[in-house]
Amino acid sequence: MEIKKIALHQIDVTVDQPIEFNVDEGNPVIKDYIEKLIEEILDNPNKREYKFKSGNTQVKMSINYIVEDDEDIDNIIFQNSERLLDKEKDTQQKIKHMGNNVQKGSLLHIYFVREESKQVLICKLEHDEIISEDSFQIIRGLNTKKKVFKSFLLYVNTKAIFLSDKHNSKYWWSDFLELEQIRKDPENTENSLEEIVKIIDAEKKKTENKFDATILRNQVIGYYRTKEVFNFDEISEIFSNYVPYNSNFPITRINEKIIKLNENLKFDKQFSIVKEKINKRAKDKISLGPGLYLGIEDWVKNLKEKVKPYDDGKGNYGLIIISNEAYNYFQDK
């Protein structure tokens, strides 16, 4: 990996101008930090694909100057930092009545070449206040553990753009970077849920251990119902952390297929969940015998505690349903 350009500016809505940091690109500590940061962003599964809006937008035009190492490159990057500061100030005014604040941090520009691929990375880094061991004064510095919370990655040759932002902040991708989402949130919600449920249902048909498939499916629906933003690593954790009720349930095979979905181009790996698009896949049913089914209309909280397999040890098997409504319905009066 060859680092061509590094520029770092502190962004703080309480001050009038970005604060430029002098970055010693030859410093081994800085070099190690930057290389690890780049690898972290490249390996992050939570990405969304974007494209620039039409016209000569500011950040888009700055990319050309950065790659060409224009003599005015430092001023151009500073203008990008000013732009972000302006957008963050506007956002701060909109959210301050809710008691929220735009997170402080630093804007980092990196131009690098990796495996003959030219790439430009623009990211917002976490900035922490710490007490110096030498002077016992409060100083600010980059967080070496939690490095990035917003990133823009452009592959120069292909023009492909990927963003990672856990909160999917519109001021970042639309106002500052002036990008458009290639896939819209409704499409992403429907397609991702379709692909995930398809894997579970396919294994459910092949195994006799259908109870675990029902529980897993319910957990997935619960994720979509309770989360505002989809992150691929979070949905993957549902499967990697799942402990089957039946030891023969093929959770390893299912988990491997879920991981491979990261290569799936039918949906982005980070987007805002549209609740209305969940309904199509929310329903499930369990066969209880000829003409008899247990219907699940939507996500059921603590389903594993409400529906349990029954085995009396004498060859009789069944299902226990913990439900006051069902008890009152079926009891003799």
N, C-alpha and C positions, 0 to 999 in steps of 0.2 A: 504494500500500500504506500502510495506517495502523496503526502499532504502538500498541496500547492498554495493554499491560502487559509489563514485563520483570522477571524476578527470577532471580538467579544465586547458587548456593550451592556451595562446594567440598565434595566428598565424599571422605573419606579414612578407610579402615577402621582406621587407627592412632590416630585421635582419637575423642573421645566424642560430639561434636556437629558437625553441618554448620556451615561457616563462611560467613556471609552477606557478599556483596559489595555495596557501594553502587554501583548502575549509574546513571550520568548519561545518561538517555534522550535528552537534547538534544545530547549530544556527537556531532559529525559522524563521528568515527572509530567510535564504538560503533554509530551508526545504519547506517553503511556495512557494518560487520561483520555486524550482525543481518540486514540485507536480503540480503546475499550468502549468508549461511547458510540463510535461508529458501528462496531460489531453488535452492540446492544440494540441499536436501532434496526440494523439489517436483520437481526434474528427475531425481532419482535413480531409475534404472530398477529397482533392487533393493528392491522393496517386497512386503510381505505383508499381507493383509487380516485384521483381527481384529474381535472384538466383546467387550464387557464381560461378565464373568460375572454371573450373576443376583444380585440383592441390592444393597444400598446399600454398595458397596465404596468404599474411601477416595478413590482418585484419581478415580473416576467422580463422586463427590459433590463433590469439589473443583472440578471443571470448572464447575459451575453458579455457584459463588461467584466464580470467576475472571471468567466472562463477565458476571456481574451487577455486578462491581466492588464486592463486599461490603466493608464497613468492616473486617472481620477478614481480608481477603484475604492480607495478608503472613504472618500466623500460620498460615493454612491451607496456603500454599505451603511454609512452613518445615516443617510436619508431613509434607508429601510428601517433603521432603528427608530428614527423620529416618527416614521409612519406608524410603527407598532405602538409607540408611546401614545400617540394621538388616539388610536383606536381603543387602547386600554383605558384612557381617560374618559372617552365617550361611554364605554361599557361600564366603568365605575359609576358614572352618574346615573345610569339606568338601573343598577342593582343595589345602590347604597341604601335605598328605602327598605330593602329586604334584610339589611344587616350583613350583606355579603361584600367581599372585597376581591378584586382581581389579584391573583397571586403574584407576589414579587418574584423577580428572577432576572436572568440575563439572556440576551439574544446572541446566539452564536452562529456565525457563518463559517462554513468549511467547504472548500473546494478540494477534492481529492480524486486520485485515479486508483482504481482497484481492479486487478485482472484486466487491464486495458480498457476498463469502463470508466468514463468520466462521470462524476457524480457531484452534485451540489446539495449540501445539507444545511438547512436553516432550522434551528431548534431553540426552544425556550428551556433554560436550565434552572434547576432549583438553586436558590441562594440562601444560605443559612447564616444566622448570627451565632458566633461562638466566642468563648472567653479564651484569650490567648494564654498559653501556659507561661510565656515569658514575661509579658507586661500586665497580665490580668485585666486587660482592656477588652471590651467587646469589639470584635472584628467580623467582617462579612467575608464569606468565601463560598466556593462551589462545593456542593454536596457530592462526595465521592461514592456514596452508596445509592442515593436516589438522584440519578443524573438528569433525566429528561422527563418532562411531562407534556411537551408538545413538540412535534417534529414534522418537517417537510423534507422529502427526499426526491430529488429530480435526477433521473437517468438522462444525461445530456444527449446521448446518441439516439435513444428511442423516444425521448420526450415523455416517458412514463413518469407519473407523479404519484407518490404514496404519502399519506399522512397518518400519523398516530397521535391520538389525543383522547385520553380516557373520558373526558367530559364532552367531546365533540363540540367544542366552543365555536359558535358561528363567527364571532369577532376575529378569530384566528384564521379560519379557512376562507371565509367570504369577505370580511372587511379588510383584513390586513393583506392576505395573500391574493385575494381576488380570484378565487377558484370556484369551479362548479363540480358538483358530485356527478360522477359518471352513472352510478346506479342510485336511484332514489331510495329513501327509507322504506316505503311500502314494499317495493320489489325485494330489497334485502331481507326484510322481515319474513316475507312469504317464502322466498327461495331457501334461506338458511334453515328455517324450521322444516321445510319440505325435505331437504337433504338429510337432516339429522334424524327426523322421525322415520324416514325411509330405511335407514340403517337398523334402527331398533325393530321396526315391524318385520323386516326381512329375517332377522335372527329369531324373532318371536315365532314366525311360521315354521322354522327349522328345528326348534327346540321344544321339548316337553315342559321346560321350566319357564312357563309364560308369566308367572307371578312377578319375577324380577324385571321382565320387560315392561310390564305395566307400571311398576314402581319407577323405573328409570324414565319412562315416557312422561309420567306425571311430574317428575322433578324438572324435566326440560320445560314443560308447559309452565310450571311454577316460576322458572327463571325468567321466561318471557313476560309473565304477568307481573312480576315484582321488580324487574329492572327497567331502567329508562334507556340505558345504553348497552348494546351488545358488545362484548369483548370476547374474542375467540378463546383466549386462555382460560377465562372463567367458565365457559361452557365445557371446555375440555376437562376441567377439574371435576365436574359432576361425574364424568365417566371414570377418570383415573382414581378418584377417591371412593367410588362405589364399592361396597362390600356386599356381594350377592347373598340372598337368603338361601339359595341352593348352590352348593359348591360346584355343580356341573354347569352352571350358567356361563355361557361363553363371553364373559366380560372383557377378557384380554383381546379377543378378536374384534369385539365391538369398539373397544378403545383404539385399536390400531386403525380401524376405518375412520373413526372420528378425527384422529390426528391427520390422516391423509386429506381430510376436507380442507386443510389449510392450503392445499394446492388447487382447490376447486375454484373456478373462475365465475361461478354462477352467483356468488354473493361476496360482499366485502367482509372483512374480518372485524370491522368496527363500524357501528352505525347506531342511530337512534331507533328504538323499537316502536313500531306502530301497532298498538294494541288490537285494532280492528282486524289486522291481518293474521291474528293468532287463531281466530275462531274456527277456521276451516280444519285445522289439525288438532284442536283441543279435545274433541270427542274420542272416546275409546269405549270398547265394550268387551266384556268377558263372558264367554260361553259357560253356562252352568248346567247345560244338558239340552236335550232336544226341545227347541222352542222357548228356552229360558235363558235370559241374558242379564248380566249386571251392567248397566250403562253408566259411564263416567262422562258427564257433560262438559266438565272443565277441570282446571287445576283443583285438587283436593289437598288441603294442608294436612300434613301428617297422615297421608294415606296408609302408610305401612302400619300405623297404629290403629287404624279404623277397619282395615280388611286384612284378615290373617288366615293362613292355611290351617286346616284342622286334621289331625291324625290321632285316632283313639288307640292306636297300637294293635288293633284287631282287624286291620284290613279295611277299615271304614275311613274314608277321606271326605273332607268337605271344606266349607268356608265359614269363618266367623266374621260377622259384620257388627261392629260396635256402633250402634245408632239408636238413639232414643226414638226417632221418628219411625224406624223400621220396627222396633219393639212394640210401640203403641199401636202400629198398624196391624201387626200379626197376632198380638196376644188375644187370648180368649177373654171375652167380656161377659 
